[in-house]
Amino acid sequence: MSREHEWVDEEAGPVVRPYAVARGRTRPASAEVDLLATVVLTGTPAPAKAELSAQHRRLLNVVSGHNKPVAEVASDLGLPVGVVRVLLGDLLEHNLVTVRPPRDKAATPSESLLREVINGLRAL
């Protein structure tokens, strides 16, 4: 069995239940983490007092070298989003990751503007 999926038993399902992975917590210790927020590593080494579980380390590996939305991180880890939010809260407390809020919808171009650009490109 690969190390990545060692906490899953094919027949019985997860050997460690999600509430155990999050140590019984349902909310992040720090600020609320938005589902569409982007997770970025800070590059700061883990402090000696940090108690990082195997799932914390897996999460760090998943975002290593990539900026990923929280929902994608949860998918990559095979964990519920709520559990990933709790784990991210722990990592935020230790300054190991930064969570960037999702882009403001007002900052994205409108559909009509994009259509005009496409039409302009086709006209070339």
C-alpha positions as CSV (number, residue, x, y, z in Angstrom):
1,M,0.0,0.0,0.0
2,S,1.4,3.4,-0.9
3,R,2.5,5.7,2.0
4,E,0.1,8.3,0.6
5,H,-3.0,6.2,1.2
6,E,-1.8,4.3,4.3
7,W,-4.7,5.6,6.4
8,V,-7.3,4.0,4.1
9,D,-8.3,0.3,4.1
10,E,-9.8,-0.7,0.7
11,E,-12.6,-2.8,2.2
12,A,-13.3,-1.1,5.5
13,G,-12.9,2.5,4.4
14,P,-10.9,5.1,6.3
15,V,-9.0,3.5,9.2
16,V,-8.8,6.9,10.8
17,R,-12.0,8.9,10.8
18,P,-12.0,12.5,9.7
19,Y,-12.8,13.8,13.2
20,A,-9.7,12.0,14.5
21,V,-7.5,13.5,11.8
22,A,-8.7,17.0,13.0
23,R,-8.4,15.9,16.6
24,G,-12.1,16.3,17.2
25,R,-12.1,19.9,16.1
26,T,-14.7,21.3,13.6
27,R,-13.4,24.8,13.1
28,P,-9.9,26.2,12.3
29,A,-8.0,27.6,15.2
30,S,-7.2,30.8,13.3
31,A,-9.3,32.8,10.8
32,E,-12.0,31.0,8.8
33,V,-10.6,29.5,5.6
34,D,-12.7,30.1,2.5
35,L,-13.3,27.2,0.2
36,L,-12.1,29.1,-2.9
37,A,-9.1,30.6,-1.1
38,T,-5.6,29.8,-2.4
39,V,-3.1,28.0,-0.2
40,V,0.6,29.0,-0.6
41,L,3.6,27.7,1.3
42,T,5.6,30.4,3.1
43,G,8.9,28.5,3.1
44,T,9.3,29.0,6.8
45,P,10.6,25.9,8.6
46,A,8.3,24.3,11.2
47,P,9.0,25.5,14.7
48,A,10.2,23.0,17.2
49,K,7.0,23.3,19.2
50,A,4.8,22.5,16.2
51,E,3.0,19.1,16.5
52,L,2.5,18.2,12.9
53,S,0.7,15.0,12.1
54,A,1.2,12.9,9.0
55,Q,-1.8,14.7,7.5
56,H,-0.3,18.1,8.1
57,R,2.9,16.9,6.3
58,R,0.8,15.5,3.5
59,L,-1.0,18.8,3.1
60,L,2.4,20.6,3.0
61,N,3.6,18.2,0.3
62,V,0.4,18.7,-1.8
63,V,0.9,22.5,-1.9
64,S,4.7,22.4,-2.2
65,G,5.6,24.3,-5.4
66,H,1.9,24.9,-6.3
67,N,-0.7,27.5,-5.3
68,K,-3.9,25.5,-4.9
69,P,-7.5,26.3,-3.9
70,V,-8.6,24.8,-0.6
71,A,-11.1,22.6,-2.4
72,E,-8.4,21.2,-4.7
73,V,-6.2,20.5,-1.7
74,A,-9.0,18.6,0.0
75,S,-9.6,16.6,-3.2
76,D,-5.9,15.8,-3.6
77,L,-5.7,14.6,0.1
78,G,-9.0,12.7,-0.1
79,L,-10.2,14.4,3.0
80,P,-13.4,16.4,3.7
81,V,-13.0,20.2,3.2
82,G,-13.9,20.8,6.9
83,V,-10.9,18.7,8.0
84,V,-8.6,20.4,5.6
85,R,-9.7,23.8,6.9
86,V,-8.8,22.7,10.5
87,L,-5.4,21.4,9.3
88,L,-4.8,24.7,7.4
89,G,-5.7,26.6,10.6
90,D,-2.9,24.7,12.4
91,L,-0.4,25.5,9.6
92,L,-1.4,29.1,9.6
93,E,-0.8,29.4,13.3
94,H,2.8,28.1,12.7
95,N,3.2,30.5,9.7
96,L,3.9,27.5,7.4
97,V,1.2,28.5,4.8
98,T,-0.6,31.6,3.7
99,V,-4.2,31.5,2.6
100,R,-5.0,34.1,0.0
101,P,-8.7,35.1,-0.3
102,P,-10.5,34.3,-3.6
103,R,-10.4,37.0,-6.3
104,D,-13.1,39.5,-6.0
105,K,-15.8,38.7,-8.6
106,A,-15.9,42.4,-9.5
107,A,-12.2,42.3,-10.5
108,T,-12.9,39.6,-13.1
109,P,-13.8,40.7,-16.6
110,S,-17.5,40.5,-17.5
111,E,-18.8,37.9,-20.0
112,S,-19.7,40.7,-22.5
113,L,-16.1,42.0,-22.4
114,L,-14.7,38.5,-23.0
115,R,-17.1,38.0,-25.9
116,E,-16.0,41.3,-27.4
117,V,-12.3,40.2,-27.1
118,I,-13.1,36.9,-28.8
119,N,-15.0,38.6,-31.6
120,G,-12.1,41.1,-32.0
121,L,-9.6,38.2,-32.3
122,R,-11.8,36.4,-34.8
123,A,-12.0,39.5,-36.9
124,L,-8.2,39.6,-37.2
